[in-house]
Amino acid sequence: MSAEDEAPGAPAGRFVVVDLDGVRFGLEVDRVAEVFPLPACARVPHAPGWVRGATVRGGRLLTLVDLAAFFELGGAGGPDPRPAVCVRLDDPELALAWVVAGVEVVEERDTVPSVDPRVALSDPGFVLDSRLTPRFDFHRLDLDRVLAAVRERF
């Protein structure tokens, strides 16, 4: 069986790894539409605290979600003074972008499964698996489940 024939949920070959307050999470690269610098955004009245704001990008209104605050990671909840970037997902039904501290692309071939995953989330169901690289480890997110939770909580 080749890597392309692996079961659903298997690593896609490349990950966009996002940094959330020092904890890293991997997204399959084919689920990411673009990465861009955090733009000026308008406050969204009565929105949950993890909604950073809204902005227009490419003629489309995007909700900017602070992913660290959504996951209730330590230090989240207020605007982060560090530079931030946005990761827009390729989801035609939900126009949003995650606000994260940083991103980098990791090749699946440069990772190995972690035998002792340390999930940093209160709901470990958001994580499919954990992976190790020579420089850091990361948790691969179940994006469908995370997006369903955002829809439910918003």
C-alpha positions in Angstrom: 0.0 0.0 0.0 1.5 3.4 -1.0 1.3 6.5 1.2 -1.4 7.9 -1.1 -3.6 4.8 -0.4 -3.6 5.1 3.4 -6.8 5.1 5.3 -8.8 8.3 5.9 -7.4 10.4 8.8 -3.8 9.4 7.9 -1.3 12.2 7.5 -1.7 14.0 4.2 2.0 14.4 3.4 2.5 18.0 4.6 1.3 19.9 7.6 0.9 23.6 8.4 2.0 23.6 12.0 0.6 26.6 14.0 2.0 27.9 17.3 -0.5 28.6 20.0 1.2 30.0 23.1 4.1 27.6 22.6 1.9 24.5 21.9 1.9 23.4 18.3 -0.9 21.9 16.3 -0.7 20.5 12.8 -3.3 21.0 10.0 -3.2 19.0 6.8 -1.9 21.4 4.2 -4.7 20.7 1.7 -7.2 22.1 4.3 -5.4 25.5 4.4 -6.4 28.1 1.8 -3.9 30.8 2.7 -1.7 32.3 5.5 -1.6 36.1 5.8 -0.5 38.7 8.4 -3.1 39.7 11.0 -5.0 42.6 9.5 -6.8 45.4 11.2 -10.2 44.1 12.2 -13.5 45.3 13.5 -14.8 44.2 16.9 -17.8 41.9 16.7 -20.3 43.0 19.5 -21.6 40.2 21.7 -19.2 37.7 20.1 -17.5 35.1 22.3 -14.1 36.2 23.8 -12.2 34.0 21.4 -13.5 36.0 18.3 -10.7 38.5 17.7 -12.9 40.4 15.2 -14.0 40.5 11.5 -12.2 41.7 8.4 -12.7 41.7 4.7 -10.2 39.7 2.6 -10.6 39.1 -1.1 -14.0 40.6 -1.0 -15.2 38.2 1.6 -16.0 38.9 5.3 -13.9 36.7 7.5 -14.3 36.0 11.2 -10.9 36.0 13.0 -10.8 33.3 15.7 -8.1 33.4 18.3 -7.4 29.6 18.3 -5.5 29.7 21.6 -8.4 31.4 23.3 -10.9 29.0 21.7 -8.9 26.1 23.1 -8.5 27.9 26.5 -4.8 27.6 26.5 -2.8 29.4 29.2 -2.1 33.1 28.4 -5.0 33.3 25.9 -8.0 35.5 26.3 -6.5 38.9 25.5 -4.8 40.4 22.5 -1.3 38.9 22.2 1.4 41.5 21.9 3.5 39.2 19.7 3.1 39.4 15.9 0.3 37.1 14.7 -0.7 35.6 11.5 -3.9 34.2 10.2 -4.6 30.8 8.7 -7.7 30.8 6.4 -9.2 27.3 6.0 -10.5 26.0 2.8 -14.2 25.7 4.0 -16.8 27.3 1.7 -19.5 27.1 4.5 -17.5 28.8 7.2 -15.7 32.0 6.4 -13.1 32.2 9.2 -9.4 32.4 9.8 -7.5 31.2 12.8 -5.3 33.8 14.5 -2.1 32.1 15.6 1.4 33.2 16.9 3.3 31.6 13.9 3.3 28.9 11.3 5.6 26.6 9.4 5.3 23.8 7.0 6.5 20.3 8.0 6.8 17.3 5.7 5.1 14.2 6.9 8.2 12.2 6.1 10.1 14.3 8.7 7.8 13.2 11.5 7.2 10.1 13.5 4.2 9.2 15.6 4.5 10.0 19.3 4.2 6.9 21.5 3.4 9.2 24.5 1.1 11.9 23.2 0.7 14.8 25.6 -2.5 16.5 24.6 -2.7 20.1 25.8 -6.4 20.5 25.3 -9.3 20.0 27.8 -11.0 18.0 25.0 -8.5 15.5 23.7 -11.0 14.5 21.0 -9.9 17.6 18.9 -6.5 15.7 18.4 -6.2 12.9 15.9 -2.6 12.0 16.9 0.7 13.5 18.1 3.8 13.6 16.0 7.5 14.3 16.6 10.0 16.2 14.5 13.7 16.7 15.2 12.9 20.2 16.5 9.5 20.0 18.2 6.4 17.9 18.6 2.8 18.8 17.5 -0.7 17.5 17.8 -2.6 16.9 14.5 -6.0 18.5 14.8 -9.3 16.9 13.7 -10.4 20.0 11.8 -13.9 18.7 11.1 -14.5 18.4 14.9 -12.9 21.8 15.7 -15.0 23.5 13.0 -18.2 21.8 14.3 -17.4 23.1 17.8 -16.9 26.6 16.5 -20.2 26.5 14.7 -21.9 25.2 17.8 -20.4 27.8 20.2 -20.8 30.8 17.9 
